[in-house]
Amino acid sequence: MEPSNVIQLMDIEIIPELAQPLGPSSEPRVYRLDIKHNTNTALPKSVIVKLEKDNDPEAFQREIQAYKNLQSLQGTVIPTVLGQGLFRGHRALFLSDVDGSTLYEAAQADIDEKSIERHLEKALYALWKFNADYHDENPSNFLVCDDHIVILDLEEVKFPIKSPCWKRSVNFGNVGYLSSRYKYMKNPGRPRSPVEYSKIYLNRTCCST
């Protein structure tokens, strides 16, 4: 028997009209669900559903906890959690569907490099202020949305007991790494510029917030 696709959002039972797999996996864990016949104005027209990994339930719990710890950033720096439940026989997290472009798509659209770097720094700095280290630097996890960036996929977010200052943090290093990747994606023929990790991690005098 096929698992039921009926889900509940905000205590309302709905049946998605279309479930579109996202990503290249042959066994997708992320879907966009279209709710085209929704007559309840409190519900969105589409949602993102992220399934628990079969072999890593701890990752699902880490992501739930990360969204709780970063609740005040939901809807701006990270997606909004709409609920939890079951989908296709798996535990699932239902998230807002963010309208934006990945860094790959932004590079193809020739969006200014300095603008991307500013948006990356603003988003990753916001996470750092909540003592959150982001450990998944996949460019697909960063959506460019007009004047800001939304960060996806919080499974690998860690909350250390004591966080270093901004310029020696994991997130500050990510700004440099992702900015360098973005420049290369815009101009793949030019040499990659090295990230100055020595300045980030070794020069304690540069550490100021």
Backbone as CSV, one residue per row, in Angstrom:
resi,resn,N_x,N_y,N_z,CA_x,CA_y,CA_z,C_x,C_y,C_z
1,MET,0.844,-1.193,0.000,0.000,0.000,0.000,0.882,1.246,0.000
2,GLU,0.566,2.215,-0.863,1.328,3.450,-0.938,1.094,4.289,0.317
3,PRO,2.169,4.881,0.888,1.980,5.756,2.031,1.099,6.945,1.658
4,SER,0.286,7.394,2.593,-0.595,8.528,2.331,0.210,9.813,2.202
5,ASN,-0.178,10.653,1.249,0.461,11.947,1.074,-0.329,13.065,1.730
6,VAL,-1.402,12.722,2.433,-2.173,13.737,3.139,-1.307,14.303,4.259
7,ILE,-1.241,15.623,4.342,-0.445,16.260,5.383,-1.300,17.287,6.105
8,GLN,-0.809,17.710,7.252,-1.491,18.744,8.014,-0.560,19.927,8.192
9,LEU,-1.064,21.105,7.879,-0.346,22.342,8.119,-1.275,23.272,8.875
10,MET,-0.770,23.774,10.013,-1.576,24.684,10.831,-2.926,24.050,11.169
11,ASP,-2.895,22.744,11.498,-4.081,21.980,11.900,-5.112,21.845,10.781
12,ILE,-4.683,22.069,9.535,-5.583,21.928,8.392,-5.086,20.773,7.531
13,GLU,-5.955,19.813,7.241,-5.578,18.668,6.421,-5.634,19.056,4.948
14,ILE,-4.528,18.821,4.240,-4.475,19.168,2.821,-3.877,18.016,2.031
15,ILE,-4.189,17.970,0.747,-3.616,16.984,-0.167,-2.892,17.743,-1.270
16,PRO,-1.558,17.663,-1.329,-0.821,18.377,-2.373,-1.226,17.899,-3.764
17,GLU,-1.367,18.833,-4.686,-1.723,18.468,-6.054,-0.512,17.973,-6.828
18,LEU,0.672,18.516,-6.509,1.888,18.146,-7.227,3.051,18.117,-6.256
19,ALA,3.840,17.037,-6.293,5.051,16.922,-5.487,6.243,16.872,-6.436
20,GLN,6.996,17.956,-6.492,8.127,18.055,-7.412,9.431,17.782,-6.672
21,PRO,10.161,16.702,-7.026,11.449,16.446,-6.368,12.449,17.554,-6.693
22,LEU,13.244,17.932,-5.708,14.275,18.944,-5.900,15.639,18.302,-5.696
23,GLY,16.562,18.592,-6.586,17.900,18.024,-6.465,18.085,16.823,-7.370
24,PRO,19.349,16.393,-7.541,19.677,15.341,-8.513,19.530,13.919,-7.997
25,SER,19.218,13.732,-6.727,19.223,12.393,-6.138,18.166,11.492,-6.763
26,SER,18.519,10.199,-6.914,17.548,9.220,-7.410,16.507,8.897,-6.347
27,GLU,16.835,9.185,-5.088,15.893,9.033,-3.983,15.780,10.384,-3.281
28,PRO,15.015,11.300,-3.853,14.982,12.673,-3.331,14.453,12.743,-1.905
29,ARG,15.015,13.683,-1.153,14.557,13.933,0.215,13.884,15.291,0.341
30,VAL,13.934,16.087,-0.729,13.341,17.417,-0.680,12.361,17.565,-1.840
31,TYR,11.163,18.057,-1.535,10.120,18.236,-2.545,9.521,19.635,-2.422
32,ARG,9.043,20.129,-3.541,8.167,21.304,-3.528,6.741,20.806,-3.731
33,LEU,5.871,21.143,-2.801,4.481,20.707,-2.869,3.606,21.876,-3.295
34,ASP,2.933,21.727,-4.421,1.989,22.745,-4.879,0.619,22.480,-4.275
35,ILE,0.021,23.523,-3.732,-1.313,23.432,-3.137,-2.197,24.391,-3.932
36,LYS,-2.503,24.012,-5.152,-3.131,24.950,-6.082,-4.591,25.234,-5.765
37,HIS,-5.269,24.305,-5.099,-6.685,24.511,-4.827,-6.924,24.919,-3.380
38,ASN,-5.900,25.500,-2.774,-6.025,25.955,-1.400,-6.941,27.175,-1.332
39,THR,-7.978,27.078,-0.520,-8.901,28.205,-0.345,-8.701,28.893,0.993
40,ASN,-7.758,28.378,1.792,-7.480,28.988,3.088,-6.346,29.994,2.918
41,THR,-6.630,31.258,3.143,-5.632,32.300,2.897,-4.473,32.249,3.875
42,ALA,-4.608,31.490,4.961,-3.512,31.382,5.922,-2.411,30.458,5.422
43,LEU,-2.710,29.631,4.425,-1.737,28.684,3.896,-1.098,29.222,2.618
44,PRO,0.186,28.915,2.402,0.834,29.330,1.153,0.372,28.476,-0.017
45,LYS,0.720,28.894,-1.223,0.368,28.138,-2.424,1.307,26.963,-2.660
46,SER,2.491,27.021,-2.061,3.437,25.908,-2.166,4.297,25.881,-0.915
47,VAL,4.800,24.695,-0.585,5.684,24.535,0.566,6.832,23.613,0.166
48,ILE,7.899,23.669,0.946,9.020,22.752,0.782,8.931,21.707,1.886
49,VAL,9.071,20.442,1.510,9.069,19.375,2.503,10.411,18.660,2.452
50,LYS,11.015,18.497,3.612,12.324,17.848,3.712,12.177,16.594,4.551
51,LEU,12.535,15.443,3.967,12.349,14.160,4.627,13.561,13.790,5.479
52,GLU,13.298,13.035,6.519,14.366,12.503,7.356,15.177,11.475,6.570
53,LYS,16.497,11.502,6.740,17.352,10.502,6.107,17.148,9.148,6.779
54,ASP,17.095,8.097,5.957,16.894,6.756,6.508,18.023,6.352,7.449
55,ASN,19.251,6.736,7.106,20.411,6.265,7.866,20.986,7.323,8.807
56,ASP,20.288,8.452,8.971,20.840,9.511,9.820,19.720,10.320,10.482
57,PRO,18.979,9.699,11.407,17.904,10.441,12.081,18.422,11.598,12.924
58,GLU,19.700,11.518,13.348,20.253,12.606,14.157,20.309,13.912,13.371
59,ALA,20.549,13.816,12.053,20.611,15.025,11.231,19.265,15.742,11.221
60,PHE,18.183,14.971,11.186,16.839,15.549,11.209,16.611,16.298,12.519
61,GLN,17.037,15.693,13.625,16.866,16.335,14.930,17.736,17.580,15.048
62,ARG,18.946,17.525,14.478,19.817,18.706,14.523,19.179,19.874,13.780
63,GLU,18.563,19.574,12.640,17.952,20.647,11.860,16.757,21.252,12.594
64,ILE,15.942,20.405,13.198,14.804,20.910,13.978,15.298,21.818,15.099
65,GLN,16.348,21.375,15.799,16.877,22.170,16.904,17.469,23.482,16.407
66,ALA,18.131,23.440,15.250,18.713,24.661,14.691,17.624,25.686,14.385
67,TYR,16.517,25.230,13.802,15.421,26.156,13.516,14.836,26.734,14.800
68,LYS,14.792,25.933,15.862,14.294,26.444,17.139,15.240,27.501,17.705
69,ASN,16.543,27.199,17.672,17.523,28.138,18.216,17.569,29.446,17.430
70,LEU,17.251,29.366,16.141,17.332,30.537,15.259,15.942,31.050,14.878
71,GLN,14.993,30.855,15.760,13.598,31.181,15.439,13.417,32.633,15.009
72,SER,14.135,33.549,15.642,13.954,34.965,15.310,14.505,35.317,13.928
73,LEU,15.269,34.406,13.308,15.793,34.639,11.957,14.919,34.005,10.880
74,GLN,13.892,33.258,11.303,13.012,32.621,10.324,12.245,33.682,9.536
75,GLY,12.168,33.452,8.232,11.465,34.383,7.366,12.341,35.488,6.814
76,THR,13.584,35.581,7.310,14.522,36.588,6.798,15.827,35.922,6.371
77,VAL,16.578,35.403,7.336,17.876,34.781,7.038,17.725,33.299,6.701
78,ILE,16.740,32.648,7.283,16.463,31.234,7.023,14.974,31.076,6.726
79,PRO,14.569,29.943,6.110,13.139,29.741,5.849,12.328,29.665,7.142
80,THR,11.024,29.766,6.996,10.101,29.648,8.123,9.629,28.205,8.249
81,VAL,9.643,27.683,9.463,9.112,26.344,9.711,7.591,26.433,9.797
82,LEU,6.906,25.651,8.955,5.443,25.644,8.936,4.867,24.492,9.744
83,GLY,5.682,23.470,9.990,5.201,22.345,10.776,6.042,21.103,10.563
84,GLN,5.705,20.058,11.309,6.321,18.744,11.166,5.228,17.717,10.939
85,GLY,5.601,16.589,10.352,4.611,15.548,10.124,5.207,14.383,9.373
86,LEU,4.363,13.654,8.659,4.788,12.520,7.849,4.495,12.805,6.383
87,PHE,5.418,12.365,5.519,5.200,12.475,4.078,5.862,11.280,3.414
88,ARG,5.072,10.518,2.664,5.561,9.321,1.977,6.270,8.363,2.933
89,GLY,5.694,8.232,4.112,6.196,7.270,5.080,7.399,7.718,5.878
90,HIS,7.816,8.973,5.736,8.979,9.485,6.453,8.582,10.686,7.315
91,ARG,9.311,10.850,8.413,9.163,12.096,9.155,9.615,13.245,8.263
92,ALA,8.933,14.366,8.378,9.211,15.466,7.456,9.100,16.808,8.158
93,LEU,9.871,17.741,7.636,9.841,19.130,8.087,9.271,19.962,6.945
94,PHE,8.229,20.748,7.222,7.585,21.575,6.203,8.052,23.019,6.361
95,LEU,8.587,23.569,5.268,9.225,24.882,5.301,8.615,25.809,4.258
96,SER,8.795,27.103,4.471,8.337,28.077,3.481,9.128,27.913,2.189
97,ASP,8.461,28.158,1.076,9.082,28.066,-0.249,9.677,29.431,-0.589
98,VAL,10.993,29.529,-0.521,11.684,30.805,-0.717,11.892,31.056,-2.206
99,ASP,11.494,32.215,-2.665,11.656,32.594,-4.070,13.008,33.280,-4.243
100,GLY,13.981,32.552,-4.772,15.311,33.119,-4.944,16.135,32.305,-5.916
101,SER,17.361,32.755,-6.155,18.288,32.092,-7.075,19.483,31.566,-6.299
102,THR,19.935,30.359,-6.633,21.154,29.849,-6.016,22.345,30.692,-6.476
103,LEU,23.475,30.515,-5.808,24.668,31.249,-6.231,25.067,30.883,-7.654
104,TYR,24.837,29.627,-8.055,25.115,29.232,-9.438,24.265,30.057,-10.405
105,GLU,22.972,30.146,-10.105,22.054,30.884,-10.983,22.360,32.378,-10.969
106,ALA,22.724,32.901,-9.800,23.070,34.320,-9.705,24.306,34.637,-10.534
107,ALA,25.273,33.706,-10.545,26.481,33.909,-11.343,26.147,33.948,-12.827
108,GLN,25.238,33.084,-13.267,24.829,33.080,-14.671,24.083,34.359,-15.031
109,ALA,23.393,34.934,-14.039,22.672,36.189,-14.269,23.583,37.403,-14.121
110,ASP,24.868,37.152,-13.812,25.885,38.202,-13.731,25.586,39.221,-12.635
111,ILE,25.100,38.745,-11.487,24.871,39.643,-10.352,26.219,40.052,-9.762
112,ASP,26.327,41.304,-9.384,27.581,41.903,-8.937,28.236,41.125,-7.791
113,GLU,29.543,40.897,-7.903,30.279,40.115,-6.912,30.289,40.778,-5.540
114,LYS,30.501,42.079,-5.503,30.541,42.788,-4.224,29.196,42.725,-3.514
115,SER,28.126,42.803,-4.287,26.789,42.705,-3.711,26.574,41.335,-3.079
116,ILE,26.996,40.283,-3.776,26.867,38.925,-3.240,27.682,38.780,-1.962
117,GLU,28.895,39.318,-1.962,29.745,39.216,-0.771,29.104,39.923,0.424
118,ARG,28.514,41.098,0.193,27.837,41.821,1.281,26.661,41.018,1.823
119,HIS,25.875,40.440,0.921,24.715,39.659,1.356,25.142,38.408,2.122
120,LEU,26.206,37.750,1.647,26.722,36.577,2.351,27.181,36.944,3.757
121,GLU,27.913,38.044,3.851,28.420,38.450,5.163,27.276,38.798,6.112
122,LYS,26.273,39.485,5.606,25.143,39.860,6.460,24.418,38.620,6.984
123,ALA,24.180,37.639,6.112,23.448,36.433,6.517,24.266,35.581,7.483
124,LEU,25.532,35.344,7.156,26.360,34.487,8.000,26.717,35.174,9.316
125,TYR,26.815,36.493,9.291,27.041,37.234,10.539,25.824,37.099,11.459
126,ALA,24.631,37.123,10.872,23.410,36.966,11.672,23.405,35.620,12.387
127,LEU,23.847,34.551,11.696,23.950,33.242,12.343,24.992,33.269,13.450
128,TRP,26.131,33.895,13.174,27.207,33.967,14.174,26.739,34.672,15.441
129,LYS,25.909,35.696,15.299,25.402,36.421,16.468,24.594,35.514,17.386
130,PHE,24.055,34.423,16.830,23.315,33.444,17.626,24.177,32.221,17.947
131,ASN,25.500,32.397,17.831,26.447,31.336,18.176,26.271,30.100,17.291
132,ALA,25.895,30.314,16.032,25.644,29.208,15.106,26.741,29.151,14.054
133,ASP,27.460,28.032,14.009,28.482,27.798,12.984,27.858,27.007,11.842
134,TYR,27.983,27.534,10.621,27.392,26.878,9.450,28.468,26.071,8.737
135,HIS,28.255,24.745,8.608,29.297,23.852,8.106,28.965,23.202,6.764
136,ASP,28.043,23.756,5.999,27.721,23.186,4.684,27.813,24.295,3.642
137,GLU,28.980,24.390,2.992,29.254,25.528,2.105,28.823,25.286,0.667
138,ASN,27.876,24.390,0.440,27.379,24.152,-0.916,26.703,25.422,-1.439
139,PRO,27.142,25.961,-2.583,26.529,27.193,-3.106,25.024,27.085,-3.340
140,SER,24.509,25.861,-3.491,23.065,25.688,-3.683,22.272,25.979,-2.414
141,ASN,22.964,26.069,-1.277,22.285,26.322,-0.007,22.087,27.804,0.279
142,PHE,22.460,28.656,-0.664,22.357,30.099,-0.459,21.514,30.694,-1.578
143,LEU,20.342,31.201,-1.220,19.424,31.758,-2.209,19.493,33.281,-2.195
144,VAL,19.749,33.855,-3.360,19.798,35.306,-3.511,18.376,35.803,-3.753
145,CYS,17.896,36.649,-2.847,16.510,37.146,-2.903,16.534,38.669,-2.875
146,ASP,16.595,39.286,-4.032,16.619,40.750,-4.137,17.777,41.333,-3.325
147,ASP,17.486,41.835,-2.113,18.499,42.561,-1.346,19.042,41.766,-0.165
148,HIS,18.902,40.436,-0.182,19.441,39.626,0.907,19.618,38.189,0.437
149,ILE,20.232,37.385,1.296,20.435,35.961,1.021,19.763,35.147,2.118
150,VAL,19.092,34.078,1.704,18.475,33.132,2.632,19.308,31.852,2.633
151,ILE,19.614,31.355,3.830,20.449,30.165,3.988,19.561,28.947,4.214
152,LEU,19.797,27.901,3.422,19.026,26.667,3.518,19.848,25.570,4.191
153,ASP,19.185,24.458,4.490,19.839,23.217,4.926,20.649,23.423,6.207
154,LEU,19.980,23.309,7.336,20.619,23.576,8.627,21.056,22.309,9.355
155,GLU,21.143,21.193,8.646,21.521,19.933,9.294,22.902,19.995,9.935
156,GLU,23.815,20.736,9.317,25.197,20.773,9.798,25.510,22.045,10.582
157,VAL,24.499,22.731,11.065,24.738,23.886,11.932,25.114,23.386,13.324
158,LYS,26.165,23.952,13.871,26.616,23.572,15.212,26.620,24.802,16.113
159,PHE,26.374,24.553,17.388,26.315,25.623,18.373,27.389,25.370,19.431
160,PRO,28.605,25.871,19.199,29.691,25.623,20.155,29.424,26.302,21.494
161,ILE,30.029,25.754,22.533,29.852,26.328,23.869,30.382,27.752,23.903
162,LYS,31.526,27.957,23.252,32.110,29.294,23.197,32.474,29.597,21.755
163,SER,31.937,30.671,21.228,32.191,31.033,19.838,33.332,32.034,19.755
164,PRO,34.232,31.886,18.767,35.304,32.873,18.597,34.748,34.192,18.075
165,CYS,35.592,35.207,18.065,35.161,36.484,17.510,34.872,36.312,16.016
166,TRP,34.170,37.269,15.449,33.677,37.168,14.077,34.782,36.840,13.083
167,LYS,35.905,37.551,13.140,36.933,37.380,12.116,37.745,36.099,12.273
168,ARG,37.492,35.343,13.320,38.133,34.034,13.459,37.092,32.919,13.478
169,SER,35.888,33.236,13.066,34.796,32.261,13.114,34.708,31.444,11.826
170,VAL,34.030,30.308,11.926,33.742,29.478,10.757,32.964,30.277,9.720
171,ASN,31.997,31.051,10.170,31.135,31.777,9.239,31.890,32.861,8.473
172,PHE,32.830,33.528,9.134,33.637,34.528,8.438,34.473,33.860,7.350
173,GLY,35.029,32.689,7.666,35.768,31.942,6.651,34.887,31.546,5.482
174,ASN,33.623,31.222,5.771,32.690,30.856,4.703,32.415,32.025,3.758
175,VAL,32.384,33.236,4.300,32.164,34.407,3.443,33.263,34.487,2.388
176,GLY,34.516,34.347,2.823,35.627,34.401,1.883,35.607,33.252,0.892
177,TYR,35.334,32.047,1.400,35.318,30.870,0.526,34.216,30.977,-0.526
178,LEU,33.003,31.310,-0.098,31.878,31.373,-1.032,32.016,32.538,-2.006
179,SER,32.576,33.648,-1.543,32.806,34.777,-2.450,33.803,34.389,-3.535
180,SER,34.847,33.649,-3.138,35.828,33.182,-4.112,35.196,32.208,-5.105
181,ARG,34.369,31.292,-4.588,33.662,30.351,-5.467,32.758,31.099,-6.446
182,TYR,32.091,32.129,-5.947,31.169,32.885,-6.794,31.921,33.587,-7.929
183,LYS,33.052,34.181,-7.606,33.855,34.845,-8.639,34.283,33.847,-9.709
184,TYR,34.649,32.644,-9.273,35.065,31.620,-10.233,33.884,31.157,-11.080
185,MET,32.697,31.037,-10.467,31.517,30.622,-11.232,31.153,31.654,-12.288
186,LYS,31.378,32.928,-11.983,31.104,33.977,-12.968,32.135,33.971,-14.092
187,ASN,33.381,33.651,-13.729,34.472,33.665,-14.712,35.297,32.391,-14.554
188,PRO,34.783,31.255,-15.021,35.461,29.973,-14.766,36.827,29.847,-15.410
189,GLY,37.185,30.735,-16.318,38.481,30.631,-16.969,39.622,31.238,-16.187
190,ARG,39.296,32.069,-15.186,40.379,32.741,-14.480,40.823,31.931,-13.264
191,PRO,42.076,32.117,-12.815,42.575,31.351,-11.657,41.768,31.669,-10.406
192,ARG,41.605,30.659,-9.569,40.910,30.879,-8.307,41.806,31.655,-7.358
193,SER,41.212,32.585,-6.631,41.979,33.349,-5.654,41.937,32.629,-4.317
194,PRO,43.098,32.427,-3.678,43.120,31.699,-2.403,42.489,32.520,-1.291
195,VAL,41.809,31.831,-0.374,41.248,32.490,0.803,42.352,32.622,1.838
196,GLU,42.463,33.798,2.447,43.557,34.056,3.373,43.233,33.493,4.754
197,TYR,43.323,32.150,4.863,43.002,31.527,6.137,43.986,31.946,7.226
198,SER,45.244,32.244,6.848,46.215,32.658,7.858,45.761,33.937,8.547
199,LYS,45.174,34.847,7.768,44.693,36.094,8.353,43.489,35.844,9.243
200,ILE,42.630,34.894,8.826,41.409,34.624,9.574,41.711,33.919,10.886
201,TYR,42.575,32.886,10.828,42.730,32.012,11.979,43.997,32.243,12.800
202,LEU,45.030,32.848,12.198,46.296,32.939,12.898,46.598,34.327,13.438
203,ASN,46.114,35.349,12.785,46.426,36.699,13.209,45.413,37.171,14.245
204,ARG,45.727,36.995,15.495,44.784,37.328,16.555,44.504,38.825,16.620
205,THR,45.418,39.645,16.106,45.207,41.086,16.187,44.072,41.547,15.286
206,CYS,43.673,40.710,14.278,42.592,41.115,13.378,41.232,40.812,13.979
207,CYS,41.233,40.205,15.164,39.982,39.730,15.748,39.300,40.842,16.521
208,SER,38.317,41.458,15.874,37.538,42.490,16.549,36.122,42.427,16.041
209,THR,35.159,42.621,16.884,33.757,42.564,16.517,33.190,43.958,16.392
